[in-house]
Amino acid sequence: MALVHEVSARGAANVLVCEVNSRAVADLLVCRVNSRGPADQNDGIWCWVGSRGAASSTINWVGSRGAADLLICFVNSRGASGWQTDHPLRGRL
């Protein structure tokens, strides 16, 4: 389940994320949704939540690919979302 809460401090995040513009470079293609239901059991569908306690993952945005734990590219379709690589975070978001 990918219930995501954004934090401002790197040290407070579970995952450091860098957004990339190319699907070919991304580890994960992400579709944003407003409801928690579709985010259940799918790392590629993210629903932002307002509290850290409700989140399955806390993220911090980084500007450098080298500093990131995860490279993502946003997509408009749930069907297009999902892992592009065999990544250590698979199933853990």
N, C-alpha and C positions, 0 to 999 in steps of 0.2 A: 504494500500500500504506500502511495507516495503523497502523504499529507505533509506539505512543506511549510516551514516557518523560516523566514529570512532574518538573520541576525547581522548586526553591524560589525562585530568583532570576530576576527579570524579564529581566535582561541575558543570562542563559544560555539563554533560550528562543528557539526559532525562531518560535513563534506564541503570542500572548497570547489566551487563551480566556475567554469569559464564558458561563456557563450561564444560559439563560433558561427560563422555565416554559411559554412558548407556542410551539407549532410555527410559528405565523404570523409570529413575530418572528425566528426562527432563520434563519441562513444555511445551516446544515447540521444534518440530523437524524442522530443518532449512535446506533448499537446497539453495546453492549459485548460482546465475546466473549472466551473464555479461550484460544482457539487461534489461531495465526498464519495458518493456511490461509485461513479466510474473509475475513481482512483484506487479502489480496492483491488489488491492483488495485481497491480500493473505498475511497474517502475516508470514506464513511459508516459503515464497520465498523471499530471501533477495538479493538486488542488492546494492553493495557499490557505493556511489557517492563521488566525490571529494570535494564538498563544503557543508557547513552546511546549506546554503540557499536552496539547492536542496533536502535536506534530509527530510524524514518524521519522522525519529528518529535519535537521536544522542546517541551513546552507549560508554560506558567505560567498558573494561574488568576487572573483579575482580577475584582474585584467590580463594576466599572463597564462598562456597554456602550460608553461613549465611549472607554475606554482599551483596548478589545479589538480584536484583528485579526479575530477570528472569534466569532460568536454561535452556540452550539450548544444543541440540546434533545435530551435522551436519549429514545430510543424502545425498546420491548421487542422489536420485530420487525426482522429484517434487511431484509425486503421494504419496510418503511416508511422505512428509512434512505436518505440521499442529500442532494444539494444542493437547496436551495430557491431559490437566487439564482445569478446569473451572477457568481461570485466570483473574484478574482484568485488565490486559493489552490487553486482547482479543479485536481485532478490533481497537486498538489504536497505532499500530506500523506503 
